[in-house]
Amino acid sequence: MDAREVSQLLADKALSVSEYLLPNGRKNGNEWCCGSVNGEEGQSLKVHLCGSKAGVWKDFSDQDKGGDLLDLWAACRGLSFVDALKDACRWLGVEFAPKFSVASKKSFTRPSVRLGAVIEPQANGYFDRRRINGSTLKAYCVANHDREIAFPLMVDGAVYNVKYLTPRRKRDEKNRWRQESNCEPCLFGWQVITPDDDKVVITEGEIDALSVFQCGVKALSMPSGAKNLEWIEYDWERLQQFRVIYLALDNDDAGQLATMEVLQRLGEHRCKLIDWGDFKDANECLYKAGEAGVLDAIVGAEYKKPEDLKNAIEYAEILFQDFNGLLDTATGNTAPFAGMKDFKFGMDQLTVWTGYSGHGKSQLLGYCMCEMILRQKERICLFSGEMKPYKVLNRMVRQVCGKLRPDQDDLTDALNLLSGG
């Protein structure tokens, strides 16, 4: 049970939640009205109780206050977002952050490394060139380590792992990365996350996480690039506090493949996809388009659309053809009865035949199928949940032959015809 699912459960019980959190409020139409999150009588704070906006609230005397029922829970109880989430789960009687079942729990070690002072960008041209400032490096505890740059992976103040970067010195060289061995996998950047955070960006690399944070948005990065997703198992419980997770992996084949796998494992219902457009990643976007470019990409992030889900505007061309009689549409199959000449089975429609048991629905439909196969040259797929195939064909063969007991030749001819021969 994650934050988004808990929020939906609360929205389903919007009236009960409102009465519980704001007992001095009053129901007015489809809204619960109260003076403020302190619970006094009044009309300034309103909570939607039904419809698509169930659970959405706003304090009109303080435009900064509003959100969903988890936000209201935190505001009314004076709790952090995570504590409000846990308290709401107890009230709902559900379990928050069920443990992820790790197939084989490994034994890990913690690195015993003494890091140097936090890096100053001006003293290290690597970050200065990438437009990452000192406050960002300090927030993530990026430090000097001999001749390397150290990126500590920390959880609750404890260092789980350290990644090291040796920047390239010549244009034809590559940056060299390494990390401590036998350390528990976790995302880089937990040191900037607070219990009040309900949204986060996950990037493919540490520099991209720093670039996103530089723009005022909390970010984590994958510890071993796009190919190793073992961190999901070990960070699973910590990730449950986020209502929305923005996936901002690199704009290349490896990054996009990893995005789809992470999306499936973390849940499509709470993951939005960031499109970097013409840029490879967050840092290139920051360098070439500035902070505004990064923020525009985050604001424009979308949930993955089902392949068959389309916007109305996408039907403009086919609607134009339809309105002007330009579509080459099939007319549909006709029924074999004189009194039903105007009736046609639409090729993209469902027709339901109903009636009392034993009144001949299946027999009548079987006769229509024989007509479509023999005279209209249509291919038919038949399924019966009541009769065995040979029983269904017994009736249809008699209908084709017009005989109660067809002989061998008639049977063979009838089956050939019904088979499209």
C-alpha positions as CSV (number, residue, x, y, z in Angstrom):
1,M,0.0,0.0,0.0
2,D,1.7,3.2,-1.2
3,A,0.8,6.9,-0.7
4,R,-1.2,7.2,-3.8
5,E,-3.3,4.1,-3.0
6,V,-3.9,5.3,0.6
7,S,-5.0,8.7,-0.8
8,Q,-7.6,7.0,-3.0
9,L,-8.9,4.9,-0.1
10,L,-9.4,8.1,1.9
11,A,-11.1,9.8,-1.1
12,D,-13.6,6.9,-1.2
13,K,-14.5,7.7,2.4
14,A,-14.3,11.5,2.0
15,L,-17.3,12.2,4.2
16,S,-16.2,9.9,7.1
17,V,-12.6,11.3,6.9
18,S,-13.9,14.9,7.0
19,E,-16.2,14.2,10.0
20,Y,-13.2,12.5,11.8
21,L,-10.7,15.3,11.1
22,L,-13.0,18.2,11.3
23,P,-15.9,17.2,13.6
24,N,-17.1,20.8,14.0
25,G,-17.7,21.2,10.2
26,R,-21.0,20.9,8.4
27,K,-22.1,19.2,5.2
28,N,-23.2,21.7,2.6
29,G,-24.3,20.0,-0.6
30,N,-21.4,18.0,-2.0
31,E,-18.9,19.8,0.3
32,W,-17.8,19.6,3.9
33,C,-17.2,23.1,5.2
34,C,-15.2,24.3,8.2
35,G,-13.3,27.4,9.3
36,S,-9.7,26.1,8.9
37,V,-7.6,23.0,9.6
38,N,-7.9,23.9,13.3
39,G,-11.5,22.6,13.2
40,E,-13.5,25.7,14.1
41,E,-16.9,26.3,12.5
42,G,-16.9,28.3,9.3
43,Q,-17.0,28.2,5.5
44,S,-13.4,29.0,4.5
45,L,-12.2,25.4,4.2
46,K,-14.1,23.2,1.8
47,V,-13.6,19.5,1.1
48,H,-15.2,17.8,-2.0
49,L,-17.1,14.7,-1.0
50,C,-17.9,13.0,-4.2
51,G,-17.2,12.8,-7.9
52,S,-13.8,13.0,-9.6
53,K,-12.6,15.6,-7.1
54,A,-13.6,13.6,-4.0
55,G,-11.1,14.4,-1.2
56,V,-9.7,17.5,-2.8
57,W,-9.7,20.5,-0.3
58,K,-8.8,24.1,-0.2
59,D,-8.7,26.7,2.6
60,F,-9.8,29.9,0.8
61,S,-8.6,32.1,3.6
62,D,-5.1,30.8,3.0
63,Q,-4.3,30.0,-0.6
64,D,-1.2,28.1,0.3
65,K,-3.2,25.4,2.0
66,G,-4.9,22.6,0.1
67,G,-4.4,19.2,-1.5
68,D,-5.8,15.8,-1.0
69,L,-7.0,14.1,2.2
70,L,-3.4,13.0,3.1
71,D,-2.4,16.6,3.1
72,L,-5.5,17.5,5.2
73,W,-4.6,14.7,7.6
74,A,-1.1,16.1,8.0
75,A,-2.4,19.7,8.4
76,C,-5.1,18.8,11.0
77,R,-2.9,16.5,13.1
78,G,0.3,18.6,12.8
79,L,2.2,15.6,11.4
80,S,4.8,15.1,8.7
81,F,3.6,13.6,5.4
82,V,5.1,10.2,6.3
83,D,3.6,10.2,9.8
84,A,0.2,11.3,8.4
85,L,0.4,8.4,5.9
86,K,1.1,5.9,8.7
87,D,-1.7,7.3,10.9
88,A,-4.2,7.3,8.1
89,C,-3.3,3.6,7.3
90,R,-4.0,2.7,11.0
91,W,-7.4,4.5,10.7
92,L,-8.2,2.7,7.5
93,G,-7.0,-0.7,8.9
94,V,-4.5,-1.2,6.1
95,E,-0.8,-1.9,6.1
96,F,1.6,0.8,5.0
97,A,4.7,-0.1,3.0
98,P,4.4,-3.9,3.0
99,K,7.9,-5.5,3.0
100,F,9.4,-6.4,-0.3
101,S,10.2,-10.1,-0.5
102,V,13.8,-10.4,-1.3
103,A,14.5,-13.9,-2.6
104,S,18.0,-14.3,-1.0
105,K,18.9,-11.8,1.7
106,K,22.6,-11.0,1.3
107,S,25.1,-10.0,3.9
108,F,26.5,-6.6,3.2
109,T,29.3,-4.4,4.7
110,R,29.3,-0.7,5.4
111,P,32.3,1.3,4.0
112,S,34.8,2.7,6.4
113,V,35.9,5.7,4.5
114,R,36.9,9.2,5.7
115,L,35.7,11.8,3.2
116,G,37.3,15.1,2.7
117,A,35.7,18.5,2.8
118,V,32.7,19.3,0.6
119,I,33.7,20.4,-2.8
120,E,33.6,24.0,-3.9
121,P,32.6,24.3,-7.5
122,Q,35.0,27.1,-8.2
123,A,37.9,25.0,-7.0
124,N,36.7,22.1,-9.0
125,G,36.0,23.0,-12.6
126,Y,34.1,19.7,-13.2
127,F,31.0,21.0,-11.4
128,D,31.4,24.6,-12.4
129,R,31.3,23.6,-16.0
130,R,28.1,21.7,-15.3
131,R,26.4,24.6,-13.6
132,I,26.1,22.9,-10.2
133,N,26.6,25.2,-7.2
134,G,28.1,24.7,-3.8
135,S,24.8,24.5,-1.9
136,T,23.7,21.5,-4.1
137,L,27.0,19.7,-3.4
138,K,26.7,20.4,0.3
139,A,23.1,19.0,0.4
140,Y,24.3,15.8,-1.2
141,C,27.6,15.7,0.9
142,V,29.7,15.4,-2.3
143,A,33.3,15.5,-1.1
144,N,37.0,15.2,-2.0
145,H,38.7,11.9,-1.6
146,D,42.3,11.9,-2.5
147,R,42.2,12.7,-6.2
148,E,38.7,11.5,-6.7
149,I,35.2,13.0,-6.1
150,A,33.2,11.0,-3.6
151,F,29.4,10.6,-3.8
152,P,28.2,9.1,-0.5
153,L,25.0,7.0,-0.7
154,M,23.4,7.7,2.7
155,V,20.3,6.5,4.5
156,D,19.3,8.1,7.9
157,G,22.8,9.5,8.3
158,A,24.5,6.2,7.7
159,V,26.8,5.8,4.7
160,Y,25.7,2.6,2.8
161,N,28.1,3.0,-0.1
162,V,30.4,5.5,-1.7
163,K,30.9,6.1,-5.5
164,Y,34.0,7.7,-6.8
165,L,34.6,9.7,-9.9
166,T,37.9,10.5,-11.6
167,P,37.0,13.1,-14.2
168,R,38.7,12.8,-17.6
169,R,41.7,15.0,-18.1
170,K,41.8,14.8,-21.9
171,R,39.1,15.2,-24.5
172,D,39.5,11.6,-25.8
173,E,39.4,10.1,-22.3
174,K,36.3,8.9,-20.4
175,N,35.2,9.6,-16.8
176,R,36.2,6.8,-14.5
177,W,33.7,5.6,-11.9
178,R,34.1,3.0,-9.2
179,Q,32.3,2.2,-5.9
180,E,32.9,0.3,-2.7
181,S,32.4,-3.5,-2.9
182,N,29.8,-5.7,-1.2
183,C,27.6,-2.7,-0.1
184,E,23.8,-2.7,0.2
185,P,22.2,-1.3,-3.0
186,C,20.3,2.0,-2.5
187,L,19.6,5.2,-4.4
188,F,21.9,8.1,-4.1
189,G,20.4,11.2,-2.5
190,W,18.3,10.0,0.5
191,Q,20.1,12.6,2.6
192,V,18.0,15.4,1.0
193,I,14.7,13.6,1.5
194,T,12.5,14.7,4.4
195,P,9.4,13.0,5.9
196,D,7.3,15.8,4.3
197,D,8.3,15.0,0.7
198,D,5.7,13.2,-1.3
199,K,7.2,13.7,-4.8
200,V,10.7,12.8,-6.1
201,V,12.6,12.6,-9.4
202,I,14.7,9.4,-10.0
203,T,17.6,9.9,-12.5
204,E,20.0,7.5,-14.0
205,G,23.2,9.2,-12.7
206,E,24.4,11.3,-9.8
207,I,25.2,14.4,-11.9
208,D,21.6,14.4,-13.2
209,A,20.2,14.2,-9.7
210,L,22.3,17.2,-8.7
211,S,21.1,19.0,-11.8
212,V,17.5,18.4,-10.9
213,F,18.0,19.5,-7.2
214,Q,19.8,22.6,-8.5
215,C,16.4,23.6,-9.9
216,G,14.6,23.2,-6.6
217,V,13.3,19.6,-7.0
218,K,14.3,16.7,-4.8
219,A,16.0,14.0,-6.7
220,L,17.5,10.5,-6.3
221,S,19.7,8.6,-8.7
222,M,20.2,4.9,-9.5
223,P,23.4,3.6,-8.0
224,S,24.7,1.4,-10.9
225,G,23.2,3.0,-14.1
226,A,20.4,1.6,-16.2
227,K,21.4,-2.0,-16.2
228,N,21.3,-2.9,-12.5
229,L,17.9,-2.4,-10.8
230,E,18.7,-4.4,-7.6
231,W,18.1,-1.2,-5.6
232,I,14.3,-1.5,-6.1
233,E,14.2,-4.5,-3.7
234,Y,16.2,-2.7,-0.9
235,D,14.7,0.8,-1.3
236,W,11.1,-0.5,-1.8
237,E,9.8,0.5,1.7
238,R,11.5,3.9,1.6
239,L,9.9,4.6,-1.8
240,Q,6.4,4.1,-0.4
241,Q,6.2,7.6,1.0
242,F,6.1,9.1,-2.5
243,R,2.7,9.9,-4.0
244,V,4.4,10.7,-7.4
245,I,7.7,9.4,-8.7
246,Y,9.1,11.1,-11.8
247,L,11.3,8.9,-13.9
248,A,14.0,10.9,-15.6
249,L,16.5,8.4,-17.1
250,D,18.8,9.1,-20.0
251,N,17.3,9.7,-23.4
252,D,19.0,6.8,-25.1
253,D,18.0,3.1,-25.8
254,A,19.4,1.8,-22.5
255,G,17.7,4.5,-20.5
256,Q,14.4,4.1,-22.1
257,L,14.4,0.3,-21.7
258,A,15.3,0.7,-18.0
259,T,12.5,3.3,-17.7
260,M,9.9,0.8,-18.8
261,E,11.1,-1.9,-16.4
262,V,11.3,0.5,-13.4
263,L,7.8,1.8,-14.4
264,Q,6.3,-1.7,-14.2
265,R,8.0,-2.5,-10.9
266,L,7.3,0.7,-9.1
267,G,3.8,1.0,-10.5
268,E,2.4,2.9,-13.5
269,H,-0.2,4.5,-11.2
270,R,2.3,6.7,-9.5
271,C,5.2,7.1,-12.0
272,K,5.3,10.0,-14.4
273,L,7.8,10.0,-17.4
274,I,10.0,13.0,-18.0
275,D,10.9,13.6,-21.7
276,W,14.2,15.4,-22.1
277,G,13.4,16.1,-25.8
278,D,16.6,16.9,-27.7
279,F,18.8,16.6,-24.6
280,K,20.5,13.4,-23.5
281,D,19.8,13.9,-19.8
282,A,19.1,16.3,-17.0
283,N,22.5,17.8,-16.9
284,E,22.7,18.5,-20.6
285,C,19.2,20.1,-20.3
286,L,20.5,22.3,-17.4
287,Y,23.6,23.3,-19.2
288,K,21.9,24.2,-22.5
289,A,18.4,25.2,-21.5
290,G,19.0,26.4,-18.0
291,E,16.9,25.7,-14.9
292,A,13.7,26.8,-16.7
293,G,14.3,24.0,-19.3
294,V,14.6,21.4,-16.6
295,L,11.5,22.6,-14.7
296,D,9.5,22.7,-18.0
297,A,10.4,19.0,-18.6
298,I,9.3,18.1,-15.1
299,V,6.0,20.0,-15.3
300,G,5.4,18.4,-18.7
301,A,5.9,14.8,-17.4
302,E,3.0,12.5,-18.0
303,Y,1.7,9.1,-16.9
304,K,2.2,6.3,-19.4
305,K,-0.9,6.3,-21.7
306,P,-2.5,2.9,-22.5
307,E,-1.8,2.2,-26.1
308,D,-5.5,2.3,-27.1
309,L,-6.2,5.5,-25.2
310,K,-6.4,8.5,-27.5
311,N,-7.3,12.2,-27.3
312,A,-10.3,13.4,-29.2
313,I,-8.1,15.5,-31.6
314,E,-6.5,12.3,-32.9
315,Y,-9.7,11.4,-34.6
316,A,-9.9,14.6,-36.6
317,E,-8.9,13.1,-40.0
318,I,-11.2,10.0,-39.8
319,L,-14.1,12.2,-38.6
320,F,-13.6,14.5,-41.6
321,Q,-13.8,11.5,-43.9
322,D,-16.8,10.1,-42.1
323,F,-18.7,13.5,-42.3
324,N,-18.0,13.7,-46.0
325,G,-18.8,10.1,-47.0
326,L,-15.2,9.3,-47.8
327,L,-14.8,6.2,-45.7
328,D,-14.9,2.8,-47.3
329,T,-17.0,1.1,-44.6
330,A,-18.3,-2.4,-44.8
331,T,-22.1,-2.6,-44.8
332,G,-22.2,-5.7,-42.5
333,N,-23.8,-9.1,-42.9
334,T,-27.5,-9.6,-43.4
335,A,-29.8,-12.1,-41.7
336,P,-31.4,-14.9,-43.8
337,F,-35.0,-13.9,-43.0
338,A,-37.3,-12.0,-45.2
339,G,-38.7,-9.9,-42.4
340,M,-35.2,-8.7,-41.4
341,K,-33.9,-7.2,-44.7
342,D,-33.0,-3.9,-43.1
343,F,-31.1,-5.5,-40.2
344,K,-27.3,-5.9,-40.6
345,F,-24.6,-7.3,-38.3
346,G,-22.1,-4.4,-37.9
347,M,-18.5,-5.5,-38.4
348,D,-17.3,-3.5,-35.4
349,Q,-20.4,-4.1,-33.2
350,L,-21.7,-6.5,-30.6
351,T,-25.2,-8.0,-31.0
352,V,-26.7,-9.8,-28.1
353,W,-29.4,-12.5,-28.7
354,T,-31.4,-13.3,-25.6
355,G,-34.6,-15.2,-24.6
356,Y,-35.9,-18.0,-22.5
357,S,-33.9,-21.2,-22.2
358,G,-34.9,-23.8,-24.8
359,H,-36.6,-21.3,-27.2
360,G,-34.1,-21.9,-30.0
361,K,-31.6,-19.0,-29.7
362,S,-28.6,-21.2,-30.5
363,Q,-30.4,-22.9,-33.4
364,L,-31.5,-19.6,-34.9
365,L,-28.0,-18.2,-34.6
366,G,-26.5,-21.3,-36.1
367,Y,-28.8,-20.9,-39.1
368,C,-27.6,-17.3,-39.5
369,M,-24.0,-18.4,-39.4
370,C,-24.7,-21.0,-42.1
371,E,-26.1,-18.3,-44.3
372,M,-23.1,-16.0,-43.7
373,I,-20.6,-18.8,-44.5
374,L,-22.3,-20.3,-47.6
375,R,-23.9,-17.2,-49.3
376,Q,-22.0,-14.2,-47.9
377,K,-18.6,-16.0,-47.9
378,E,-17.9,-14.8,-44.3
379,R,-15.5,-16.5,-41.9
380,I,-17.0,-17.4,-38.5
381,C,-15.4,-18.3,-35.2
382,L,-17.9,-20.1,-32.9
383,F,-17.5,-20.7,-29.1
384,S,-20.1,-22.5,-27.0
385,G,-19.8,-22.7,-23.2
386,E,-22.7,-25.2,-23.0
387,M,-22.4,-27.6,-26.0
388,K,-19.5,-29.7,-27.2
389,P,-18.2,-28.8,-30.7
390,Y,-19.6,-31.9,-32.4
391,K,-23.1,-31.2,-30.9
392,V,-23.0,-27.7,-32.3
393,L,-21.9,-29.0,-35.7
394,N,-24.6,-31.7,-35.6
395,R,-27.3,-29.1,-35.8
396,M,-25.5,-26.9,-38.3
397,V,-24.8,-29.8,-40.7
398,R,-28.5,-30.7,-40.7
399,Q,-29.3,-27.1,-41.4
400,V,-26.9,-27.0,-44.4
401,C,-28.1,-30.3,-45.8
402,G,-31.8,-29.9,-45.0
403,K,-31.8,-33.5,-43.8
404,L,-32.4,-35.0,-40.4
405,R,-29.8,-37.8,-41.0
406,P,-27.2,-36.7,-43.6
407,D,-25.3,-39.6,-45.2
408,Q,-21.5,-39.7,-45.5
409,D,-21.3,-37.7,-48.7
410,D,-23.6,-35.1,-47.4
411,L,-21.7,-34.8,-44.1
412,T,-18.4,-34.4,-45.9
413,D,-19.8,-31.8,-48.3
414,A,-21.4,-29.9,-45.5
415,L,-18.2,-29.8,-43.3
416,N,-16.2,-28.7,-46.3
417,L,-18.6,-25.8,-46.9
418,L,-18.6,-24.8,-43.3
419,S,-14.8,-24.9,-43.3
420,G,-14.7,-22.4,-46.2
421,G,-14.2,-25.0,-48.9
